[in-house]
């Protein structure tokens, strides 16, 4: 599982210009079942995506394809973790530690 943290690198006005494309891009990832949660950070200096069922290379491709990235208004920090414990509603995302 991945925590994909994006930080805005441009003024919020420039970010807003690309928000509709970013939301449409996110919708596609939700439809694929790749992103299971996302939202703005508070204070609003970026956002966070939680992605599951993918490998590191796919997470990096996802970040590179974000309209915010291609517009040059954000940078990503990708953190992989093993979700060994989850809420009951997220049971299907539970992972095992490597042997």
C-alpha positions as a Markdown table, in Angstrom:
| # | Residue | x | y | z |
|---|---|---|---|---|
| 1 | Unk | 0.0 | 0.0 | 0.0 |
| 2 | Unk | 1.2 | 3.5 | -0.7 |
| 3 | Unk | 0.7 | 6.9 | 0.9 |
| 4 | Unk | 1.3 | 9.4 | -2.0 |
| 5 | Unk | 1.7 | 12.9 | -0.6 |
| 6 | Unk | 1.7 | 15.8 | -3.0 |
| 7 | Unk | 3.0 | 19.2 | -2.2 |
| 8 | Unk | 2.1 | 22.2 | -4.3 |
| 9 | Unk | 5.1 | 23.9 | -5.9 |
| 10 | Unk | 3.1 | 26.8 | -7.4 |
| 11 | Unk | 0.6 | 29.4 | -6.1 |
| 12 | Unk | -2.8 | 28.0 | -5.3 |
| 13 | Unk | -4.3 | 30.0 | -8.2 |
| 14 | Unk | -2.2 | 27.9 | -10.7 |
| 15 | Unk | -3.1 | 24.7 | -8.9 |
| 16 | Unk | -6.8 | 25.6 | -9.2 |
| 17 | Unk | -6.4 | 26.0 | -13.0 |
| 18 | Unk | -5.7 | 22.2 | -13.2 |
| 19 | Unk | -8.1 | 21.0 | -10.5 |
| 20 | Unk | -10.9 | 19.7 | -12.8 |
| 21 | Unk | -8.4 | 17.6 | -14.8 |
| 22 | Unk | -6.9 | 16.3 | -11.5 |
| 23 | Unk | -10.3 | 15.3 | -10.2 |
| 24 | Unk | -11.2 | 13.5 | -13.5 |
| 25 | Unk | -7.8 | 11.7 | -13.3 |
| 26 | Unk | -8.5 | 10.7 | -9.7 |
| 27 | Unk | -12.0 | 9.4 | -10.7 |
| 28 | Unk | -10.3 | 7.0 | -13.2 |
| 29 | Unk | -8.1 | 5.7 | -10.4 |
| 30 | Unk | -11.0 | 5.1 | -8.1 |
| 31 | Unk | -12.8 | 3.2 | -10.9 |
| 32 | Unk | -9.8 | 1.0 | -11.3 |
| 33 | Unk | -9.8 | 0.3 | -7.6 |
| 34 | Unk | -6.2 | 1.7 | -7.3 |
| 35 | Unk | -6.9 | 4.7 | -5.1 |
| 36 | Unk | -9.0 | 4.0 | -2.0 |
| 37 | Unk | -8.9 | 7.4 | -0.4 |
| 38 | Unk | -7.7 | 10.9 | -1.2 |
| 39 | Unk | -8.0 | 14.5 | -0.1 |
| 40 | Unk | -6.5 | 17.9 | 0.5 |
| 41 | Unk | -4.1 | 18.6 | 3.3 |
| 42 | Unk | -4.9 | 21.1 | 6.0 |
| 43 | Unk | -3.5 | 23.7 | 5.6 |
| 44 | Unk | -4.0 | 23.4 | 1.9 |
| 45 | Unk | -0.5 | 23.0 | 0.6 |
| 46 | Unk | -1.1 | 19.8 | -1.2 |
| 47 | Unk | -3.0 | 16.5 | -0.9 |
| 48 | Unk | -2.7 | 12.8 | -0.1 |
| 49 | Unk | -3.7 | 9.7 | -2.0 |
| 50 | Unk | -3.9 | 6.2 | -0.5 |
| 51 | Unk | -3.2 | 3.5 | -3.2 |
| 52 | Unk | -3.5 | -0.2 | -2.9 |
| 53 | Unk | -2.9 | -3.3 | -5.0 |
| 54 | Unk | 0.0 | -1.9 | -7.0 |
| 55 | Unk | 3.8 | -2.0 | -7.0 |
| 56 | Unk | 6.2 | 0.9 | -6.6 |
| 57 | Unk | 6.7 | 1.3 | -10.3 |
| 58 | Unk | 3.0 | 1.8 | -10.8 |
| 59 | Unk | 2.8 | 4.3 | -7.9 |
| 60 | Unk | 5.6 | 6.3 | -9.6 |
| 61 | Unk | 3.8 | 6.2 | -13.0 |
| 62 | Unk | 0.6 | 7.3 | -11.3 |
| 63 | Unk | 2.3 | 10.3 | -9.7 |
| 64 | Unk | 3.9 | 11.2 | -13.1 |
| 65 | Unk | 0.6 | 11.1 | -14.8 |
| 66 | Unk | -1.2 | 13.4 | -12.4 |
| 67 | Unk | -2.3 | 16.6 | -14.3 |
| 68 | Unk | -0.9 | 18.6 | -11.4 |
| 69 | Unk | 2.5 | 17.0 | -12.0 |
| 70 | Unk | 2.4 | 17.4 | -15.8 |
| 71 | Unk | 1.4 | 21.1 | -15.2 |
| 72 | Unk | 4.4 | 21.5 | -12.9 |
| 73 | Unk | 2.4 | 22.6 | -9.9 |
| 74 | Unk | 3.2 | 19.8 | -7.5 |
| 75 | Unk | 5.8 | 17.3 | -6.4 |
| 76 | Unk | 5.1 | 13.8 | -5.0 |
| 77 | Unk | 6.6 | 11.9 | -2.0 |
| 78 | Unk | 5.7 | 8.2 | -2.2 |
| 79 | Unk | 5.8 | 6.1 | 1.0 |
| 80 | Unk | 5.2 | 2.3 | 0.8 |
| 81 | Unk | 3.9 | 0.5 | 3.9 |
| 82 | Unk | 2.5 | -2.9 | 4.7 |
| 83 | Unk | -1.0 | -2.6 | 6.1 |
| 84 | Unk | -0.9 | -5.5 | 8.5 |
| 85 | Unk | -3.9 | -4.2 | 10.5 |
| 86 | Unk | -7.0 | -2.5 | 9.1 |
| 87 | Unk | -10.5 | -1.4 | 10.0 |
| 88 | Unk | -13.1 | -4.1 | 9.3 |
| 89 | Unk | -14.3 | -2.2 | 6.2 |
| 90 | Unk | -10.8 | -2.3 | 4.8 |
| 91 | Unk | -10.1 | -6.0 | 5.5 |
| 92 | Unk | -9.6 | -6.8 | 1.9 |
| 93 | Unk | -6.5 | -4.5 | 1.8 |
| 94 | Unk | -4.8 | -6.2 | 4.7 |
| 95 | Unk | -1.3 | -7.4 | 3.8 |
| 96 | Unk | 1.2 | -9.9 | 5.2 |
| 97 | Unk | 4.7 | -9.2 | 6.2 |
| 98 | Unk | 7.3 | -10.7 | 3.9 |
| 99 | Unk | 8.7 | -14.0 | 5.1 |
